[in-house]
Amino acid sequence: MINITKRQAGYALASAALGFWAFIKVNSISGPAFEPIIAACTNPELKIEEFASKTGYHEYDPRVGLGAFSILVCLITQLLFELRNTVPEGFLTWGGVIVVGLPVAAFATIGAGRAGARGPIRYPTAVGMLYQLFGVSVMFPMIWLPAFILGEGKRGAPLTMFRVFASVPLALPGIVFTAIVFLADTDSQLWTSSAGALGGPILVCFGLILFTDKSHEIVATKENVKATSDAAKKVYNLLAAVGLPFWYVMVYVTYQTYGFFIVNLWNSIWVDANSSVRFMTIDTGILYVAILMFIAYRSNEMKAVKALLLTTIVGPATACCMALREIEDETEFVVSEDDKKKD
């Protein structure tokens, strides 16, 4: 029987409520706007080669949908096409999700391999598909974070170096494809395939390379526990370094358009925004709040406040990665009884 503390229950319920709110809000915004797109994407009478000419929507590449997810690729292509043509709000809101989500790639991959981990956190690829289908602002706080709170493995349990460092290449393709989507010619095949890959199943399925990883079977010793912690800190350092220039690019674009008039920015990404931009504004904001909740639960509330304050200087990815790196130093590691006897 699982013993749940009041702190666990409080954080799990608060996170699930945040995800539920995001679900209601996202559907109220995107539901009406997506209805005609869904109708077009699910119309069996429309052939791929005539989809654009008969519907007026952008063509899509069903090949990157891996067969089962062609409808998702069709939908995400239309979303990204509208974001690309909404300058600069589309880039700022989509880019916001990408940069905010960088630390998630690390701690979700690492957490899935800890000994004793149970529930959805053991299957980041499956949860990642839920992000693509329903939105990360909904599924991360509603599913992943409560699952971590209630099914976290042994803190500090050792992992294979392959699992720890795999979180870096799993995180970076999103940045590459985002650059293509917001820089390439939208009439090119490169843009169409990249848009479908960015929001479809391909990037998520990269995580299947960890399917045979045996981290949870490793017996903890002082040496491999320390090696895992050191490797995790290197990953957070690297992702912090990647997130910093990305954030400053977004700040530069924001300043070039709005100067110091934050109200004008808010009007553009929310008050007067189209449904796609508002969708991504919710995704960015709720994901960031949920990550701060993760940091607060994993360490303490002041650590989350510190990350929040640092965000104004170095951006959300770098600030959160710095906090997560500090948490690695604070973790009390548990090693095997055999290793203890060596002292």
C-alpha positions in Angstrom: 0.0 0.0 0.0 1.3 3.5 -1.0 1.5 6.0 1.9 0.7 9.4 0.6 1.7 12.4 2.6 -0.3 15.6 2.9 2.4 17.4 0.9 2.2 14.8 -1.9 -1.6 15.0 -2.0 -1.5 18.8 -2.0 0.9 19.1 -4.9 -0.7 16.3 -6.9 -4.2 17.7 -6.6 -3.0 21.3 -7.3 -1.1 20.1 -10.4 -4.0 18.0 -11.7 -6.4 21.0 -11.2 -4.0 23.2 -13.2 -4.0 20.7 -16.0 -7.8 20.4 -15.9 -8.1 24.2 -16.1 -5.8 24.2 -19.1 -7.9 21.5 -20.8 -11.1 23.5 -20.4 -9.4 26.8 -21.5 -7.6 25.3 -24.5 -10.8 23.6 -25.7 -12.8 26.8 -25.4 -10.3 28.6 -27.5 -9.2 26.1 -30.1 -12.3 24.0 -30.3 -14.4 26.2 -32.6 -11.4 27.3 -34.6 -10.2 23.7 -35.2 -13.6 22.2 -36.1 -13.4 23.0 -39.8 -9.7 21.9 -39.9 -10.6 18.6 -38.2 -13.4 18.1 -40.7 -11.0 18.7 -43.6 -8.2 16.5 -42.2 -10.6 13.6 -41.5 -12.4 13.8 -44.8 -11.8 10.4 -46.5 -12.9 11.7 -49.9 -10.0 14.2 -50.1 -6.8 12.8 -51.7 -3.5 14.1 -50.3 -2.5 15.7 -53.6 -5.7 17.7 -53.8 -6.1 18.6 -50.1 -4.7 22.1 -50.3 -6.5 23.1 -53.5 -9.9 21.9 -52.3 -9.7 23.1 -48.7 -7.6 26.2 -48.8 -5.4 24.8 -46.0 -1.7 24.1 -46.3 -0.6 20.8 -47.7 0.8 18.3 -45.2 3.1 15.3 -45.3 1.4 12.1 -44.1 4.7 10.2 -44.2 5.9 11.9 -41.0 2.7 10.7 -39.3 4.0 7.2 -39.5 0.6 6.0 -40.8 -1.4 6.1 -37.6 -1.0 9.8 -37.0 -1.6 11.5 -40.3 -4.6 13.4 -39.0 -2.4 14.8 -36.2 0.2 15.9 -38.7 -2.5 17.6 -40.8 -3.8 19.5 -37.8 -0.4 20.6 -36.5 0.7 21.7 -39.9 -2.2 24.1 -40.1 -1.5 25.3 -36.5 2.2 26.0 -37.4 1.3 27.6 -40.7 -0.9 30.1 -38.9 1.8 30.7 -36.2 4.4 31.2 -38.9 2.2 33.8 -40.6 1.4 35.6 -37.3 4.6 37.7 -36.8 6.1 37.8 -34.3 3.6 36.4 -31.8 3.6 33.0 -33.4 7.3 32.6 -33.0 7.3 34.0 -29.5 4.6 31.7 -28.2 5.8 28.5 -30.0 9.4 29.3 -29.1 8.3 29.9 -25.6 7.1 26.3 -25.3 10.3 24.9 -26.8 12.6 26.9 -24.5 10.5 26.3 -21.4 10.3 22.6 -22.1 14.1 22.0 -22.4 14.6 20.9 -18.7 11.6 18.6 -19.0 13.5 16.5 -21.5 16.2 15.9 -18.9 14.3 15.3 -15.7 11.6 13.2 -17.4 14.1 11.0 -19.1 16.2 10.7 -15.9 13.1 10.1 -13.7 11.9 7.3 -15.9 15.0 5.2 -15.2 15.2 5.6 -11.4 14.9 2.3 -9.5 11.4 2.1 -8.0 9.8 4.5 -10.4 6.2 3.4 -11.3 3.3 4.5 -13.3 3.2 6.8 -16.3 6.6 8.4 -15.6 8.2 5.1 -16.6 6.9 5.6 -20.2 8.0 9.1 -21.4 7.4 8.2 -25.0 3.7 7.4 -24.4 3.3 10.5 -22.2 5.0 12.5 -25.0 2.4 11.4 -27.4 -0.3 12.6 -25.1 1.5 16.0 -25.1 1.2 16.1 -28.9 -2.4 15.0 -29.0 -3.8 17.1 -26.1 -1.2 19.8 -25.4 1.7 19.8 -23.0 -0.1 22.4 -20.9 -2.8 19.8 -20.2 -1.0 16.5 -19.9 2.2 17.6 -18.1 0.4 19.0 -15.0 -2.6 16.6 -15.2 -0.7 13.3 -15.8 3.1 13.5 -15.6 3.6 15.6 -12.5 1.0 13.9 -10.3 2.4 10.6 -11.5 5.9 11.6 -10.5 4.7 12.8 -7.1 3.0 9.5 -6.4 5.3 7.2 -8.3 8.8 8.7 -8.0 11.6 6.2 -7.7 14.5 6.3 -5.3 16.1 9.7 -5.3 19.7 9.6 -6.5 19.4 6.0 -7.8 22.1 5.4 -10.4 21.4 5.3 -14.1 23.3 4.3 -17.1 25.3 7.1 -18.7 23.4 6.3 -21.9 20.1 7.3 -20.3 21.4 10.4 -18.7 23.1 11.8 -21.7 20.3 10.7 -24.1 18.1 13.5 -22.7 20.3 16.0 -24.6 19.7 14.7 -28.2 16.1 14.1 -27.3 15.7 17.8 -26.4 17.6 19.5 -29.3 15.7 18.4 -32.4 12.8 20.5 -31.3 15.0 23.6 -31.6 16.3 22.6 -35.0 12.8 22.0 -36.4 11.5 25.2 -34.9 14.2 27.1 -36.7 13.2 25.5 -40.0 9.5 26.2 -39.5 10.1 29.9 -38.8 12.8 30.5 -41.3 12.2 28.2 -44.3 9.9 28.9 -47.3 6.4 27.7 -46.4 5.9 26.5 -50.0 8.9 24.1 -49.7 8.8 20.4 -49.0 11.3 21.1 -46.2 8.9 23.3 -44.4 5.9 20.9 -44.8 7.8 17.9 -43.6 9.5 19.8 -40.8 6.2 21.2 -39.5 4.6 17.7 -39.5 7.6 16.2 -37.7 7.7 19.0 -35.1 4.2 18.4 -33.9 3.8 14.7 -34.9 5.0 11.4 -33.6 8.5 11.3 -35.0 10.4 13.4 -32.4 8.5 11.7 -29.6 9.4 8.3 -30.9 13.1 9.1 -30.7 12.6 8.2 -27.0 12.2 4.6 -27.9 16.0 4.3 -28.1 15.8 3.9 -24.3 13.3 1.1 -24.4 15.9 -1.5 -23.5 17.7 0.6 -20.9 18.3 -1.3 -17.6 19.0 1.7 -15.3 16.4 0.5 -12.8 18.3 -2.7 -12.3 21.6 -1.2 -11.3 22.7 -1.8 -7.7 23.6 1.5 -6.1 27.1 2.1 -5.0 28.8 5.4 -4.0 30.7 5.4 -7.2 27.9 5.0 -9.7 25.5 7.2 -7.6 28.1 10.0 -7.8 28.8 9.4 -11.5 25.0 9.7 -12.2 24.7 12.9 -10.3 27.7 14.4 -12.0 26.4 13.4 -15.4 23.0 14.9 -14.6 24.6 18.2 -13.6 26.5 18.2 -16.9 23.2 17.7 -18.8 21.5 20.6 -17.0 24.6 22.8 -17.6 24.4 22.0 -21.3 20.6 22.6 -21.6 21.0 25.8 -19.6 23.7 26.9 -22.2 21.4 26.0 -25.1 18.4 27.8 -23.6 20.1 31.0 -22.8 20.8 32.3 -26.4 17.4 31.0 -27.5 15.8 33.1 -24.8 17.8 36.2 -25.7 16.7 35.8 -29.3 13.1 35.9 -28.2 13.8 38.9 -26.0 15.4 40.7 -28.9 12.5 40.0 -31.2 10.1 41.1 -28.5 12.0 44.4 -27.9 12.3 45.1 -31.7 8.5 44.9 -32.0 7.1 46.1 -28.7 10.0 47.9 -27.0 9.3 48.2 -23.3 5.5 48.2 -23.8 4.6 44.9 -22.1 0.9 45.7 -22.4 1.2 45.7 -26.2 2.9 42.3 -26.0 0.2 40.9 -23.8 -2.5 42.2 -26.2 -0.7 40.6 -29.1 -0.3 37.1 -27.5 -3.6 37.0 -25.7 -6.2 39.8 -25.8 -6.2 40.3 -29.6 -4.5 37.1 -30.6 -5.9 34.4 -32.9 -6.8 31.0 -31.5 -3.4 29.4 -32.4 -1.4 32.1 -30.6 -3.7 32.0 -27.6 -3.3 28.2 -27.5 0.4 28.4 -27.4 0.4 31.2 -24.8 -1.5 28.8 -22.5 0.9 26.0 -23.3 3.9 28.2 -22.5 2.5 29.7 -19.3 1.0 26.6 -17.8 4.0 24.4 -18.6 6.3 26.9 -16.9 4.1 27.1 -13.8 4.0 23.3 -13.7 7.8 23.1 -13.9 8.1 25.5 -11.0 5.7 23.3 -9.1 8.0 20.3 -9.8 11.0 22.2 -8.5 9.1 23.2 -5.4 8.0 19.7 -4.7 11.3 18.1 -5.5 13.2 20.5 -3.3 11.4 23.4 -1.6 9.3 26.4 -2.4 12.1 28.9 -2.1 14.0 27.0 -4.8 11.1 27.6 -7.1 10.9 31.3 -6.2 14.7 31.6 -6.9 14.1 30.0 -10.4 11.2 32.4 -11.0 13.4 35.4 -10.1 16.3 34.2 -12.2 14.0 33.7 -15.2 13.8 37.5 -15.6 17.6 37.5 -16.2 18.5 34.3 -17.9 15.2 32.9 -19.1 13.1 29.9 -18.0 15.2 27.1 -19.4 18.4 28.3 -17.9 16.9 29.4 -14.6 15.1 26.0 -14.1 18.2 24.0 -15.2 20.2 25.9 -12.6 17.7 25.0 -9.9 17.7 21.4 -11.0 21.5 21.3 -10.9 21.4 22.5 -7.3 18.8 19.9 -6.4 21.3 17.2 -7.5 23.7 18.5 -4.9 21.1 18.5 -2.2 19.8 14.9 -2.8 20.5 12.4 -0.1 21.6 9.3 -1.9 20.8 5.8 -0.8 23.5 3.1 -1.6 23.4 -0.6 -1.2 24.0 -2.3 2.1 27.0 -4.2 0.6 28.6 -0.8 -0.3 28.0 0.6 3.2 29.9 -2.3 4.7 33.0 -1.3 2.8 33.4 1.8 4.9 
